[in-house]
Amino acid sequence: MNNGSKFFFHSLVYPKLRMEKKVKEIYLLLETKTGESCSVMLNAQLFESEKLIDCFVVQDSQRIIHTKEIRAINVALEAALAEKTLLHEELLNVNQELKRYAETDFLTGLNNRRIFMEKAKNVYESYQDEKRIFSICIFDVDHFKFVNDQYGHLVGDAVLAGIADEMQNFFESTATLARFGGEEFIVLLPDNDKEESLKRIEQFRGQVKLKSWQDVSVSISFGVNTAMYTHTIDDIIIGADLALYAAKRWGRDRVVHQQDLEEPI
């Protein structure tokens, strides 16, 4: 050791070694036999029973190499972690997209039939205890086959997508909207009794009749039913469906409530 390292060793390192029995990563400057300086890292442990100090000395240049290797490994690990995180995010996005496809009607962006039924059953169960009211409306486009045959399926699709847009713009966010199949749609209106639901649906009927898609206008027939807790959710939907068929029998382009049928269920 040179004089500076000797002073450092005897004044700080050795007392610490005697007190704590070991020291780690102490940097010293040694001199080689040829008088050249050599920077080293010292680890040492004191064995009092053998009156022995076990020292491990590594040249600083070797330590730098090890440090570089460790840094390179850390960089590789960080890159692997970043790639794993990216893949995980992509997987989440794919799962969300698959979930969206499983729950959403592709053409209109509305809920599909399965999701509507799940949500309607949840509303029925949550409202039943409090006897809160809600209404369900089923409707479809009058003479939609004629639209497809006369103007083509692309125009027919534009009409269905346009009606879905009108639904989303017209009804409150609390309403549950879905494409029920083909040209048939369904709406659940929470806290709407017979009078309120008929008024709201009649307004929607009139609004849609004023619209056109690719110069094609259509009318819609509506069947409405209001929840009675002596029935199941399926019964309520069937009642709305029966009212829809009555609307078609009675001339189409109208709103009919199930309670106004001659033989309500």
C-alpha positions in Angstrom: 0.0 0.0 0.0 1.1 3.6 -0.5 1.1 5.8 2.5 -2.4 7.2 1.9 -3.9 3.7 1.7 -2.0 2.5 4.8 -3.4 5.4 6.8 -6.9 4.8 5.5 -6.6 1.1 6.2 -5.2 1.4 9.8 -7.4 4.3 10.8 -10.7 3.3 9.4 -10.8 -0.1 7.7 -9.0 -2.2 10.4 -11.0 -0.7 13.4 -14.2 -1.4 11.5 -13.0 -4.9 10.7 -12.2 -5.5 14.4 -15.6 -4.1 15.5 -17.9 -5.6 12.8 -15.8 -8.6 11.9 -16.1 -7.8 8.2 -15.9 -5.0 5.6 -17.2 -4.8 2.1 -16.3 -2.9 -1.0 -13.4 -0.9 0.4 -11.4 0.9 -2.4 -7.6 1.1 -2.0 -4.7 2.2 -4.1 -1.9 -0.4 -4.2 1.6 -0.3 -5.8 2.9 -3.1 -7.9 6.5 -4.4 -7.7 7.3 -2.2 -10.6 5.9 0.9 -8.8 2.7 1.2 -10.8 -0.5 2.1 -9.1 -3.2 -0.5 -9.0 -6.8 0.4 -7.9 -8.5 -2.5 -6.1 -11.7 -3.3 -4.2 -11.2 -5.1 -0.8 -13.6 -7.4 1.0 -12.3 -8.8 4.3 -13.5 -11.0 7.2 -11.8 -11.4 10.6 -11.6 -14.8 12.2 -10.6 -14.1 15.8 -10.4 -17.8 16.8 -7.6 -18.3 14.2 -6.3 -14.7 14.4 -6.8 -14.5 10.7 -8.0 -11.9 8.3 -9.3 -13.4 5.1 -9.1 -10.8 2.3 -10.6 -10.8 -1.2 -9.0 -8.3 -3.5 -10.3 -7.6 -7.0 -8.7 -5.2 -9.4 -10.9 -2.3 -10.2 -10.5 -2.9 -14.0 -12.0 -6.4 -13.5 -14.8 -4.9 -11.4 -15.6 -2.4 -14.1 -15.9 -5.4 -16.6 -18.2 -7.1 -14.2 -20.2 -3.9 -13.7 -20.6 -3.6 -17.5 -21.7 -7.1 -17.7 -24.3 -6.6 -15.0 -25.5 -3.4 -16.6 -25.8 -5.2 -20.0 -27.8 -7.9 -18.2 -30.0 -5.3 -16.6 -30.6 -3.6 -20.0 -31.6 -7.0 -21.5 -33.9 -7.7 -18.5 -35.5 -4.2 -18.8 -36.0 -4.8 -22.6 -37.5 -8.2 -21.9 -39.8 -6.7 -19.2 -40.8 -3.9 -21.6 -41.6 -6.4 -24.3 -43.5 -8.5 -21.9 -45.5 -5.5 -20.7 -46.2 -4.5 -24.3 -47.4 -8.0 -25.1 -49.6 -8.0 -22.0 -51.1 -4.7 -23.0 -51.7 -6.0 -26.5 -53.3 -9.1 -25.1 -55.6 -7.0 -22.9 -56.6 -4.9 -26.0 -57.3 -8.1 -28.0 -59.4 -9.5 -25.1 -61.3 -6.2 -24.8 -61.9 -6.3 -28.6 -63.0 -9.9 -28.4 -65.3 -9.0 -25.5 -66.7 -6.1 -27.5 -67.4 -8.4 -30.5 -69.1 -10.9 -28.2 -71.3 -8.3 -26.6 -72.0 -5.8 -29.4 -73.9 -6.0 -32.7 -71.2 -5.4 -35.4 -73.4 -3.4 -37.7 -75.1 -1.0 -35.3 -72.8 -0.9 -32.3 -75.7 -1.6 -30.0 -75.8 -4.4 -27.4 -76.6 -7.8 -28.9 -79.6 -10.0 -27.9 -77.6 -12.0 -25.3 -76.3 -9.0 -23.5 -79.7 -7.3 -23.5 -81.3 -10.3 -21.9 -78.6 -10.3 -19.2 -79.0 -6.6 -18.4 -82.8 -6.9 -18.5 -82.8 -9.7 -16.0 -80.5 -7.7 -13.7 -82.9 -4.7 -13.9 -85.9 -6.9 -13.2 -84.2 -8.5 -10.1 -82.9 -5.2 -8.8 -86.2 -3.4 -9.3 -88.4 -6.2 -8.0 -87.9 -5.6 -4.3 -88.6 -1.9 -4.5 -91.4 -2.5 -7.1 -89.8 0.1 -9.3 -91.4 0.3 -12.8 -89.8 -0.1 -16.2 -91.1 -0.6 -19.7 -89.8 -2.6 -22.6 -90.4 -1.7 -26.3 -89.7 -4.0 -29.3 -89.9 -2.5 -32.7 -88.9 -3.3 -36.3 -88.8 -1.5 -39.7 -92.0 -1.7 -41.7 -91.6 -3.6 -45.0 -87.8 -3.9 -44.5 -87.6 -6.8 -47.0 -88.9 -4.3 -49.7 -86.0 -1.9 -48.8 -83.5 -4.7 -49.2 -85.0 -6.0 -52.5 -85.6 -2.5 -54.0 -82.4 -0.7 -52.9 -80.0 -3.5 -52.0 -78.6 -4.8 -48.7 -76.0 -2.0 -48.4 -78.8 0.6 -48.2 -80.7 -1.7 -45.8 -77.6 -1.8 -43.6 -77.4 2.0 -43.7 -81.0 2.2 -42.6 -80.4 -0.1 -39.6 -77.2 1.6 -38.6 -79.0 5.0 -38.9 -81.9 3.9 -36.7 -79.3 2.7 -34.1 -77.7 6.1 -34.2 -81.0 7.8 -33.7 -81.7 5.5 -30.7 -78.4 6.4 -29.1 -79.0 10.1 -29.6 -82.6 10.1 -28.6 -82.8 7.9 -25.5 -81.2 8.7 -22.2 -78.0 6.9 -21.1 -80.0 5.0 -18.5 -81.9 3.2 -21.2 -80.7 -0.2 -22.4 -80.6 -0.5 -26.2 -80.0 -3.5 -28.4 -80.5 -5.0 -31.8 -82.7 -8.0 -31.1 -82.2 -9.6 -34.5 -82.6 -8.7 -38.2 -84.5 -5.5 -38.5 -85.8 -5.8 -34.9 -84.6 -3.6 -32.0 -85.4 -3.5 -28.3 -85.3 -0.8 -25.6 -85.6 -1.0 -21.8 -86.8 2.3 -20.3 -86.2 2.3 -16.5 -88.8 4.1 -14.3 -91.2 4.6 -17.2 -94.8 3.5 -16.7 -97.3 2.9 -19.5 -98.1 6.6 -20.1 -94.5 7.8 -20.0 -93.2 5.0 -22.2 -95.9 5.5 -24.8 -95.2 9.2 -24.9 -91.5 8.7 -25.3 -91.8 6.0 -27.9 -94.3 8.0 -29.9 -91.9 10.9 -30.0 -89.2 8.6 -31.3 -91.5 7.1 -33.9 -92.2 10.6 -35.3 -88.6 11.6 -35.3 -87.4 8.5 -37.2 -90.1 9.0 -39.8 -88.6 12.4 -40.7 -85.2 10.9 -41.3 -83.8 9.3 -44.5 -80.7 7.3 -45.2 -79.3 7.3 -48.8 -82.7 8.9 -49.7 -84.6 6.1 -48.2 -87.2 6.8 -45.5 -89.0 4.2 -43.4 -91.7 3.8 -40.8 -91.5 1.7 -37.7 -94.0 -0.3 -35.7 -93.7 -0.5 -31.9 -94.9 -2.9 -29.2 -94.6 -1.8 -25.6 -95.1 -3.6 -22.3 -94.7 -2.4 -18.7 -93.2 -4.6 -15.9 -95.6 -6.5 -13.7 -93.8 -8.5 -11.1 -96.3 -11.4 -11.3 -94.6 -12.1 -14.6 -91.0 -13.1 -15.5 -88.8 -10.9 -17.7 -89.5 -13.3 -20.6 -93.2 -12.8 -20.1 -92.7 -9.0 -20.3 -90.8 -9.3 -23.5 -93.3 -11.7 -25.0 -96.0 -9.2 -24.1 -94.2 -6.4 -25.9 -93.7 -8.7 -28.9 -97.5 -9.4 -29.0 -98.1 -5.7 -29.0 -95.7 -5.3 -31.9 -97.6 -7.8 -33.9 -100.8 -6.0 -33.1 -99.3 -2.8 -34.3 -98.5 -4.5 -37.6 -102.0 -5.9 -37.9 -103.6 -2.6 -37.2 -101.8 -0.8 -40.1 -98.1 -0.4 -39.0 -96.3 2.8 -38.3 -97.9 3.0 -34.8 -97.2 2.4 -31.1 -99.3 -0.2 -29.2 -99.1 -1.1 -25.5 -99.7 -4.7 -24.4 -102.3 -3.6 -21.9 -104.5 -2.3 -24.7 -104.8 -5.7 -26.4 -108.1 -7.5 -26.3 -106.4 -10.5 -24.5 -103.5 -9.1 -22.6 -101.2 -11.7 -20.9 
